[in-house]
């Protein structure tokens, strides 16, 4: 193997070829993407189940004003849903809107109502099917539930956003970046840990265009960036401040004995597993909640 100071060297000059599987592996690899994907899709299940059955789904609807009429309470059914430790009941009622006899349902805590009694009903002027008994909800859950169930997908989205941002940069530099080495300037522990391992922030010095630059990275896999006398750096020739520490990439490709990037095999598709499973599960839930 061609080496510098006994270390691997990327001899292949840009623009470098990256196979579709290699691109998938780099783009979807690494802790941020995998953790973010699991968190996001898991959170989306709760968002669909709870947020999708809450009054929040009507916040941005444009179906007119509420109009009031009288209705007949037909059924009161106990559900398996609780809000603030109180059982939610389904109220089935009939009402008339513009000469049409319609059925509607409302959700609320039981308040002593009786089947067969006359109730005040209101419906939307632009959507007569959307109705409720006055003082009750059209959906099972109140709108504020949305803010609770948004927490998990929001955290997951944050990891995905910053993960993809770094991985897209890595892809660009793998294809067109210049190769050099940088010596560690400093490292320090952060307040973050992954799998009970502390995340460290590193700084590496490297020269480009006769000028000294700094490459930074954060990782809990410290052995990967401390195993060589000088670490591999990729940087943009026109703007060396745009750079990446090679071994700190989420899914850094191996370098073969000829100094070329090793292309990924079909195992790279495993990095899509959490995304595919998440899409399928959420798709099934969406179908049964809103399409059936």
Secondary structure as UniProt FT lines:
FT   STRAND          3..4
FT   TURN            5..6
FT   STRAND          7..8
FT   HELIX           20..28
FT   HELIX           31..49
FT   HELIX           51..53
FT   HELIX           55..58
FT   TURN            59..60
FT   STRAND          66..83
FT   TURN            84..85
FT   STRAND          86..97
FT   TURN            98..99
FT   STRAND          100..109
FT   TURN            115..116
FT   STRAND          118..124
FT   TURN            125..126
FT   STRAND          127..133
FT   TURN            134..135
FT   TURN            143..144
FT   HELIX           145..176
FT   STRAND          178..194
FT   TURN            195..196
FT   STRAND          197..208
FT   TURN            209..210
FT   STRAND          211..219
FT   HELIX           222..225
FT   STRAND          231..235
FT   TURN            240..241
FT   STRAND          243..245
FT   HELIX           246..248
FT   TURN            250..251
FT   TURN            257..258
FT   HELIX           266..272
FT   HELIX           273..286
FT   HELIX           287..291
//
